[in-house]
């Protein structure tokens, strides 16, 4: 029995409680991580070590850091969507691809939505003007796809369009996933919705890639306009969702 007790004491001394190097309070090794630059503490460790006022201040600083990261991500998303629109417009002028132009219409509205998000992170970014923009873009996508199918026009194949779609499929999910992580930390349903909207652009990138591959690789003339028609409900749904959720301020649970 004495040997068992001694083993428990040794186990606690090695893996259990120890004096904090800054304030001398008793904390566990699991709550302290030392790096050459800084001392990182878990939230539980902060609550045990710091007084209530200092803990609240630390949480406030952490929240401001998350908000700043979300702001930079929103600006990056706006810039990337702008590049998507410019690339789609340039390629549409030479290929007359309905799928590329539909993708570009969604991208330009998404760029405006990302700028609104960056300007109103702590307020409400879901505005009806953005919703109407998505609905108008969806109507444009439907018109482009339907008119091309009706007239039997054949777009020129575009390798650059395939590259644009592939790059978008790689970049957008990364931005959207990081946005979602920050939205959960900030407990903001509005920001989580913005992250989901960003993810939605990756679906359009996938549709564009399939449509261009059908047109370029399989020589199917109806593949391109079909891609524009498939984008139509996705784009319209984003506008309708913003109209339904406008003004809501839900918060996520831990």
C-alpha positions as CSV (number, residue, x, y, z in Angstrom):
1,X,0.0,0.0,0.0
2,X,2.8,2.4,0.9
3,X,4.5,1.7,-2.4
4,X,1.3,2.4,-4.3
5,X,0.9,5.7,-2.5
6,X,4.5,6.6,-3.2
7,X,3.9,5.8,-6.9
8,X,0.9,8.1,-7.0
9,X,2.8,10.9,-5.4
10,X,5.6,10.5,-7.9
11,X,3.1,10.3,-10.8
12,X,1.5,13.6,-9.7
13,X,4.9,15.2,-9.2
14,X,5.9,14.2,-12.7
15,X,2.6,14.7,-14.6
16,X,0.3,16.5,-12.2
17,X,0.5,19.9,-10.4
18,X,3.4,22.2,-10.5
19,X,4.1,25.9,-9.8
20,X,3.3,28.3,-12.6
21,X,6.6,30.1,-13.7
22,X,4.9,33.5,-13.7
23,X,2.5,33.7,-10.8
24,X,3.4,30.7,-8.7
25,X,-0.1,29.2,-8.7
26,X,-0.7,25.5,-8.8
27,X,-1.4,24.3,-12.4
28,X,-1.1,21.1,-14.3
29,X,1.5,20.5,-16.9
30,X,-1.3,19.8,-19.4
31,X,-2.3,23.5,-19.0
32,X,1.1,25.0,-19.7
33,X,3.0,24.9,-23.1
34,X,6.2,26.8,-23.2
35,X,7.6,28.0,-26.5
36,X,10.7,30.2,-27.2
37,X,8.5,33.2,-27.8
38,X,5.4,32.9,-25.6
39,X,3.6,31.0,-22.9
40,X,0.3,29.5,-24.2
41,X,-2.4,28.6,-21.7
42,X,-5.6,26.7,-22.1
43,X,-8.9,28.4,-21.2
44,X,-9.2,26.3,-18.1
45,X,-5.7,27.2,-17.0
46,X,-6.4,30.9,-17.5
47,X,-9.5,30.7,-15.3
48,X,-7.6,29.0,-12.5
49,X,-4.5,31.2,-12.7
50,X,-5.8,34.7,-13.5
51,X,-8.2,36.8,-11.5
52,X,-11.7,37.2,-13.1
53,X,-10.9,40.7,-14.4
54,X,-7.6,39.6,-16.1
55,X,-9.2,36.5,-17.5
56,X,-12.0,38.6,-19.1
57,X,-9.3,40.9,-20.5
58,X,-7.5,38.0,-22.0
59,X,-10.7,36.6,-23.6
60,X,-11.4,40.1,-25.0
61,X,-8.0,40.3,-26.6
62,X,-8.5,36.8,-28.0
63,X,-11.8,37.8,-29.5
64,X,-10.3,40.9,-31.1
65,X,-7.7,38.7,-32.7
66,X,-10.3,36.3,-34.1
67,X,-12.3,39.3,-35.5
68,X,-9.2,40.7,-37.1
69,X,-8.4,37.3,-38.7
70,X,-12.0,37.1,-40.0
71,X,-11.6,40.7,-41.4
72,X,-8.5,39.7,-43.3
73,X,-10.1,36.6,-44.6
74,X,-13.1,38.6,-45.9
75,X,-10.8,41.0,-47.7
76,X,-8.9,38.0,-49.2
77,X,-12.2,36.4,-50.3
78,X,-13.3,39.7,-51.9
79,X,-10.0,40.0,-53.8
80,X,-10.2,36.4,-55.0
81,X,-13.8,36.7,-56.1
82,X,-12.9,39.8,-58.0
83,X,-10.1,37.9,-59.8
84,X,-12.6,35.1,-60.6
85,X,-15.0,37.6,-62.1
86,X,-12.3,39.3,-64.2
87,X,-10.9,35.9,-65.5
88,X,-14.4,34.7,-66.3
89,X,-15.3,37.9,-68.1
90,X,-12.1,37.9,-70.1
91,X,-12.5,34.2,-71.1
92,X,-16.2,34.7,-71.9
93,X,-15.3,37.4,-74.4
94,X,-13.3,34.9,-76.4
95,X,-15.2,31.6,-75.8
96,X,-18.8,32.8,-75.3
97,X,-19.1,30.1,-72.6
98,X,-22.4,30.4,-70.6
99,X,-21.0,28.4,-67.7
100,X,-18.0,30.8,-67.4
101,X,-20.2,33.9,-67.5
102,X,-22.6,32.5,-64.9
103,X,-19.7,31.7,-62.7
104,X,-18.4,35.2,-63.1
105,X,-21.8,36.7,-62.2
106,X,-21.8,34.8,-59.0
107,X,-18.2,35.8,-58.3
108,X,-18.9,39.5,-58.6
109,X,-21.8,39.4,-56.2
110,X,-19.8,37.3,-53.8
111,X,-17.0,39.9,-54.0
112,X,-19.5,42.6,-52.9
113,X,-20.8,40.4,-50.2
114,X,-17.3,39.8,-48.9
115,X,-16.6,43.5,-48.8
116,X,-19.9,44.1,-46.9
117,X,-18.9,41.3,-44.5
118,X,-15.5,42.9,-43.9
119,X,-17.1,46.3,-43.1
120,X,-19.8,44.8,-40.9
121,X,-18.2,41.8,-39.1
122,X,-19.6,42.8,-35.7
123,X,-23.0,43.9,-37.1
124,X,-25.1,42.3,-39.8
125,X,-23.7,41.5,-43.2
126,X,-26.8,39.8,-44.6
127,X,-28.4,42.7,-46.5
128,X,-31.2,42.5,-49.1
129,X,-29.1,44.3,-51.7
130,X,-26.7,41.4,-51.7
131,X,-29.7,39.0,-51.8
132,X,-31.1,40.8,-54.9
133,X,-27.7,40.7,-56.5
134,X,-27.6,36.9,-56.2
135,X,-31.1,36.6,-57.5
136,X,-30.3,38.8,-60.5
137,X,-27.1,36.8,-61.2
138,X,-29.1,33.6,-61.0
139,X,-31.6,35.0,-63.6
140,X,-28.6,35.9,-65.8
141,X,-27.2,32.4,-65.5
142,X,-30.5,30.9,-66.4
143,X,-30.9,33.2,-69.4
144,X,-27.3,32.4,-70.7
145,X,-27.8,28.6,-70.4
146,X,-31.3,28.5,-71.8
147,X,-30.6,30.8,-74.7
148,X,-27.5,28.8,-75.7
149,X,-29.4,25.5,-75.6
150,X,-32.2,27.1,-77.6
151,X,-30.0,28.5,-80.4
152,X,-27.7,25.6,-80.4
153,X,-24.6,27.9,-80.1
154,X,-21.3,26.1,-79.4
155,X,-18.8,27.8,-77.1
156,X,-15.1,27.6,-77.8
157,X,-13.2,25.2,-75.5
158,X,-11.0,26.9,-72.9
159,X,-8.1,25.3,-71.0
160,X,-7.7,28.5,-69.0
161,X,-11.3,28.2,-67.9
162,X,-10.5,24.7,-66.6
163,X,-7.5,26.1,-64.7
164,X,-9.7,28.9,-63.1
165,X,-12.2,26.3,-62.0
166,X,-9.6,24.0,-60.5
167,X,-7.8,26.7,-58.6
168,X,-11.1,28.0,-57.2
169,X,-11.9,24.5,-56.0
170,X,-8.6,24.4,-54.1
171,X,-8.6,27.9,-52.6
172,X,-12.2,28.5,-51.6
173,X,-12.7,25.5,-49.3
174,X,-9.6,26.5,-47.3
175,X,-10.9,30.0,-46.8
176,X,-14.4,28.8,-45.9
177,X,-13.1,26.2,-43.4
178,X,-11.0,28.8,-41.5
179,X,-14.0,31.2,-41.6
180,X,-16.1,28.5,-40.0
181,X,-13.6,27.9,-37.2
182,X,-13.5,31.6,-36.4
183,X,-17.3,31.9,-36.5
184,X,-17.6,29.1,-34.0
185,X,-15.1,30.7,-31.7
186,X,-16.9,34.0,-32.0
187,X,-20.3,32.2,-31.5
188,X,-21.8,34.1,-34.4
189,X,-24.4,32.4,-36.6
190,X,-24.2,35.3,-39.1
191,X,-20.4,34.7,-39.6
192,X,-21.0,31.0,-39.8
193,X,-23.5,31.6,-42.5
194,X,-20.9,33.7,-44.3
195,X,-18.5,30.7,-44.1
196,X,-21.1,28.4,-45.6
197,X,-21.7,30.9,-48.4
198,X,-18.0,30.9,-49.1
199,X,-18.1,27.1,-49.2
200,X,-21.0,27.4,-51.7
201,X,-18.7,29.0,-54.2
202,X,-16.6,25.8,-54.3
203,X,-19.7,23.9,-55.5
204,X,-20.1,26.3,-58.4
205,X,-16.4,25.8,-59.2
206,X,-17.0,22.1,-59.4
207,X,-20.0,22.6,-61.7
208,X,-17.9,24.9,-63.9
209,X,-15.1,22.4,-64.0
210,X,-17.4,19.5,-65.0
211,X,-19.2,21.6,-67.6
212,X,-15.9,22.8,-69.2
213,X,-14.5,19.2,-69.2
214,X,-17.7,18.0,-70.9
215,X,-17.3,20.6,-73.6
216,X,-13.5,20.4,-74.0
217,X,-12.7,16.7,-73.3
218,X,-15.9,15.0,-74.4
219,X,-16.9,17.4,-77.2
220,X,-20.5,17.7,-75.9
221,X,-21.9,21.0,-77.0
222,X,-24.7,21.0,-74.4
223,X,-22.3,20.5,-71.5
224,X,-21.5,24.2,-71.1
225,X,-25.1,25.6,-71.1
226,X,-26.2,22.8,-68.9
227,X,-23.5,23.9,-66.4
228,X,-25.0,27.4,-66.4
229,X,-28.5,26.0,-65.7
230,X,-27.2,23.8,-62.9
231,X,-25.6,27.0,-61.3
232,X,-29.0,28.8,-61.4
233,X,-30.7,27.2,-58.4
234,X,-27.5,27.4,-56.2
235,X,-27.2,31.1,-56.9
236,X,-30.9,31.8,-56.4
237,X,-30.9,29.8,-53.1
238,X,-28.2,32.1,-51.7
239,X,-30.2,35.2,-52.4
240,X,-33.4,33.7,-50.9
241,X,-31.5,32.5,-47.8
242,X,-30.2,36.0,-47.2
243,X,-33.7,37.4,-47.4
244,X,-35.0,34.8,-44.9
245,X,-32.1,35.3,-42.5
246,X,-31.7,39.1,-42.7
247,X,-31.5,40.7,-39.3
248,X,-31.1,37.5,-37.3
249,X,-28.5,37.5,-34.6
250,X,-28.2,33.9,-33.3
251,X,-25.2,32.7,-31.3
252,X,-23.6,29.3,-31.4
253,X,-23.1,27.2,-28.4
254,X,-19.7,26.0,-27.2
